[in-house]
Amino acid sequence: MWPILYLAHFAKKKINFIHLFIMGLLDGKTAIVTGAARGIGKAIALKFAAEGANVAFTDLAIDENAENTVKEIEAFGVKAKAYASNAANFEDTANVVAEIHKDFGRIDVLVNNAGITRDGLMMRMSEQQWDMVINVNLKSAFNFVHACTPIMMRQKSGSIINMSSVVGVHGNAGQANYSASKAGMIGLAKSIAQELGSRGIRANAIAPGFIITEMTAVLSEEVKAEWAKKIPLRRGGSTEDVANAATFLASDMSAYISGQVIQVDGGMNM
């Protein structure tokens, strides 16, 4: 009778039964995902959890969305915790990474996903619009990499994933600040890969194309149709498409891949 009692125990805890018996790609790993209360970051956090990773994620404030995300992650039977953090602040980031390391014991994967847009033509763009996007999108990545790499170096392993964009590869009119920040994420990943490869730390970037999120869902059907015409697969991508790429780069399946940019764009930017 004990197997029945054993399963009943886990059923009360709402643990996914599949993960009681099947090893996940990220079993035993702890991941940090910045800006993961919603959108692509949330999809990555959930996919990591489904593959067995414990997940710490950050957002500017811990609201109902963040709390619900914690519950969704924990449903996979892994540890999860949300941390309020201004990723663009160097000291704040150092403190939150130290807290995460204390709570989880290790940091194996860092996904620099936090990002915003403040679009506008260059001649009309304010200094504030420029600084805000660069700080949140790019400086935040520097802050987290700076805080996490000493931990990863002691572990002699780690995977850093910078969330870039196809506009970071080819630019986009009206998005000079956003494009510059996302191009910087690529350069940062390649530089980290060269500096820290001998310590067992890998760094790569993901460049999503037109992904259906809360941000893009507000666009008119006409605008979406125009975007689709530029995509060989003739559709926008899903957040899960990006999460799948992130899971591959976080796992040991990509153990010999570093300094690369994976474009998840349906072939838009060939």
C-alpha positions as CSV (number, residue, x, y, z in Angstrom):
1,M,0.0,0.0,0.0
2,W,2.9,2.4,0.5
3,P,3.2,3.4,-3.2
4,I,-0.4,4.6,-3.1
5,L,0.3,6.6,0.1
6,Y,3.5,8.0,-1.4
7,L,1.6,9.2,-4.5
8,A,-1.2,10.6,-2.4
9,H,1.3,12.6,-0.4
10,F,2.6,14.3,-3.6
11,A,-0.9,14.8,-4.9
12,K,-1.7,16.9,-1.9
13,K,1.3,19.1,-2.7
14,K,0.1,19.4,-6.3
15,I,3.4,18.1,-7.7
16,N,3.5,17.2,-11.4
17,F,3.6,13.3,-11.3
18,I,5.6,13.2,-14.5
19,H,8.6,14.8,-12.8
20,L,8.6,12.3,-10.0
21,F,9.8,9.7,-12.5
22,I,11.3,11.4,-15.5
23,M,14.5,13.4,-15.4
24,G,14.3,16.9,-16.8
25,L,16.9,18.7,-18.8
26,L,17.6,21.1,-16.0
27,D,17.3,18.9,-12.9
28,G,19.4,20.2,-10.0
29,K,20.0,23.6,-11.6
30,T,19.0,27.0,-10.2
31,A,18.1,29.7,-12.7
32,I,17.7,33.5,-12.4
33,V,15.3,35.0,-14.9
34,T,15.0,38.8,-14.8
35,G,11.7,40.5,-15.6
36,A,9.8,37.2,-15.4
37,A,6.4,38.1,-14.0
38,R,4.9,38.1,-17.5
39,G,5.6,37.6,-21.2
40,I,8.7,35.9,-22.5
41,G,10.4,35.9,-19.1
42,K,7.5,34.1,-17.5
43,A,7.4,31.5,-20.4
44,I,11.1,30.9,-19.8
45,A,10.7,30.5,-16.0
46,L,7.8,28.0,-16.5
47,K,9.7,26.0,-19.1
48,F,12.8,25.8,-16.9
49,A,10.6,24.6,-14.0
50,A,9.0,22.0,-16.2
51,E,12.5,20.7,-16.9
52,G,13.3,20.5,-13.2
53,A,15.1,23.8,-12.5
54,N,14.6,25.8,-9.3
55,V,13.7,29.4,-10.4
56,A,14.4,32.7,-8.8
57,F,13.0,35.6,-10.8
58,T,13.0,39.4,-10.4
59,D,10.7,42.2,-11.3
60,L,10.5,45.8,-10.4
61,A,7.7,45.1,-7.9
62,I,6.2,41.9,-6.6
63,D,2.6,42.2,-7.5
64,E,-0.3,39.8,-8.0
65,N,1.2,38.7,-11.4
66,A,4.5,37.8,-9.8
67,E,2.9,35.9,-6.9
68,N,0.8,33.9,-9.4
69,T,3.9,33.1,-11.4
70,V,5.5,31.7,-8.3
71,K,2.6,29.4,-7.7
72,E,2.6,28.3,-11.4
73,I,6.4,27.5,-11.1
74,E,5.9,25.6,-7.8
75,A,3.2,23.5,-9.4
76,F,6.1,21.6,-11.1
77,G,7.5,20.5,-7.8
78,V,10.5,22.9,-7.8
79,K,11.5,25.8,-5.6
80,A,10.5,29.3,-6.7
81,K,10.8,32.8,-5.3
82,A,10.2,36.3,-6.6
83,Y,12.4,39.2,-5.7
84,A,11.7,42.9,-6.1
85,S,14.7,44.4,-7.9
86,N,15.6,47.5,-9.9
87,A,17.8,45.6,-12.3
88,A,19.2,48.9,-13.6
89,N,20.7,49.7,-10.1
90,F,24.1,48.2,-9.5
91,E,23.9,48.0,-5.7
92,D,20.4,46.7,-5.7
93,T,21.3,43.9,-8.1
94,A,24.3,42.9,-6.1
95,N,22.1,42.6,-3.0
96,V,19.4,40.6,-4.7
97,V,21.9,38.2,-6.2
98,A,23.5,37.6,-2.8
99,E,20.0,37.0,-1.4
100,I,19.2,34.5,-4.2
101,H,22.5,32.7,-3.7
102,K,21.8,32.4,0.1
103,D,18.2,31.1,-0.5
104,F,19.0,28.6,-3.3
105,G,22.7,27.7,-2.6
106,R,23.9,28.0,-6.2
107,I,23.3,29.9,-9.5
108,D,23.7,27.8,-12.7
109,V,21.8,29.9,-15.2
110,L,21.2,33.6,-15.7
111,V,18.7,34.9,-18.2
112,N,18.9,38.7,-18.7
113,N,15.4,39.3,-19.9
114,A,14.4,42.6,-18.3
115,G,13.5,45.1,-20.9
116,I,11.3,48.1,-21.9
117,T,10.7,50.1,-25.1
118,R,10.4,53.9,-25.4
119,D,10.1,54.2,-29.2
120,G,10.5,57.4,-31.2
121,L,12.4,58.8,-34.2
122,M,15.9,59.8,-33.4
123,M,15.4,63.5,-34.0
124,R,12.5,63.5,-31.5
125,M,14.0,61.1,-28.9
126,S,14.7,62.6,-25.5
127,E,17.7,62.0,-23.5
128,Q,15.5,60.4,-20.9
129,Q,14.0,58.0,-23.4
130,W,17.5,57.0,-24.5
131,D,18.9,56.6,-20.9
132,M,15.9,54.7,-19.6
133,V,16.0,52.0,-22.3
134,I,19.8,51.6,-22.2
135,N,19.8,51.3,-18.4
136,V,16.9,48.9,-18.1
137,N,17.8,46.7,-21.1
138,L,21.6,46.8,-21.2
139,K,23.0,48.1,-17.9
140,S,20.8,45.6,-16.0
141,A,22.5,42.8,-17.9
142,F,25.9,44.1,-16.9
143,N,24.8,44.4,-13.3
144,F,23.5,40.8,-13.1
145,V,26.5,39.3,-15.0
146,H,28.9,41.2,-12.7
147,A,27.1,39.9,-9.6
148,C,26.6,36.3,-10.8
149,T,30.0,35.5,-12.4
150,P,32.0,35.2,-9.2
151,I,29.5,32.6,-8.0
152,M,29.7,30.7,-11.3
153,M,33.4,30.9,-11.4
154,R,33.6,29.2,-8.0
155,Q,31.3,26.5,-9.3
156,K,33.4,26.3,-12.5
157,S,30.2,26.2,-14.6
158,G,27.3,28.5,-15.7
159,S,25.2,29.5,-18.6
160,I,24.4,33.2,-19.3
161,I,21.6,34.0,-21.8
162,N,21.1,37.5,-23.0
163,M,17.7,38.3,-24.5
164,S,18.5,40.4,-27.5
165,S,16.2,41.0,-30.6
166,V,16.3,40.8,-34.4
167,V,16.4,44.7,-34.3
168,G,19.7,44.3,-32.3
169,V,21.0,42.6,-35.4
170,H,19.7,44.8,-38.2
171,G,18.3,47.9,-36.5
172,N,14.9,49.4,-36.9
173,A,13.6,52.9,-37.6
174,G,12.1,54.5,-34.6
175,Q,13.9,52.2,-32.2
176,A,17.4,53.6,-32.1
177,N,17.5,53.2,-28.3
178,Y,16.0,49.7,-28.2
179,S,18.1,48.5,-31.1
180,A,21.3,49.8,-29.5
181,S,20.5,48.2,-26.2
182,K,19.8,44.8,-27.9
183,A,22.9,45.0,-30.1
184,G,24.8,45.7,-26.9
185,M,23.4,42.5,-25.4
186,I,25.0,40.5,-28.3
187,G,28.3,42.2,-27.8
188,L,28.2,41.6,-24.1
189,A,27.4,37.9,-24.5
190,K,30.3,37.4,-27.0
191,S,32.7,39.2,-24.8
192,I,31.7,37.2,-21.7
193,A,32.1,34.0,-23.7
194,Q,35.7,34.9,-24.5
195,E,36.6,36.1,-21.0
196,L,34.9,33.3,-19.0
197,G,35.0,30.3,-21.2
198,S,38.1,28.9,-19.5
199,R,36.2,28.9,-16.2
200,G,33.4,26.7,-17.6
201,I,31.0,29.6,-18.2
202,R,29.1,29.9,-21.4
203,A,27.3,33.0,-22.8
204,N,24.9,33.3,-25.7
205,A,22.2,35.6,-26.9
206,I,18.7,34.9,-28.2
207,A,17.3,37.3,-30.8
208,P,13.5,36.9,-31.0
209,G,11.6,38.2,-34.0
210,F,7.9,39.1,-34.0
211,I,6.6,37.3,-30.9
212,I,3.0,37.4,-29.7
213,T,3.0,38.9,-26.2
214,E,1.0,41.4,-24.3
215,M,3.1,44.1,-25.8
216,T,2.4,43.1,-29.4
217,A,-1.1,41.9,-28.9
218,V,-2.4,45.5,-28.8
219,L,-1.2,46.0,-32.5
220,S,-4.0,46.1,-35.1
221,E,-4.6,43.1,-37.3
222,E,-3.4,45.1,-40.3
223,V,0.0,45.7,-38.6
224,K,0.3,42.0,-37.6
225,A,-0.5,41.0,-41.2
226,E,2.2,43.3,-42.5
227,W,4.7,41.7,-40.1
228,A,3.6,38.2,-41.2
229,K,4.4,39.0,-44.8
230,K,8.1,39.6,-43.8
231,I,8.3,36.2,-42.1
232,P,9.0,33.0,-44.2
233,L,6.9,31.0,-41.8
234,R,4.1,33.6,-42.2
235,R,3.2,33.8,-38.6
236,G,4.4,35.4,-35.4
237,G,6.2,33.3,-32.8
238,S,5.0,32.3,-29.4
239,T,6.7,32.9,-26.1
240,E,7.1,29.1,-25.8
241,D,9.2,29.2,-29.0
242,V,11.7,31.5,-27.2
243,A,11.5,29.5,-24.0
244,N,12.4,26.4,-25.9
245,A,15.6,28.0,-27.2
246,A,16.5,29.3,-23.8
247,T,16.0,25.9,-22.3
248,F,18.4,24.4,-24.9
249,L,21.1,27.0,-24.0
250,A,20.6,26.5,-20.3
251,S,20.9,22.8,-20.5
252,D,23.9,20.5,-21.0
253,M,22.7,19.8,-24.5
254,S,24.4,23.0,-25.5
255,A,27.6,22.4,-23.5
256,Y,29.8,23.2,-26.4
257,I,27.9,26.2,-27.7
258,S,29.1,29.7,-26.6
259,G,29.3,33.2,-28.0
260,Q,26.4,32.5,-30.4
261,V,23.2,34.4,-31.4
262,I,20.2,32.2,-31.9
263,Q,17.5,34.0,-33.9
264,V,14.0,32.8,-33.0
265,D,12.3,34.7,-35.8
266,G,10.7,32.3,-38.3
267,G,13.4,33.0,-40.8
268,M,12.7,36.8,-40.9
269,N,16.3,37.8,-40.6
270,M,18.3,35.5,-42.8
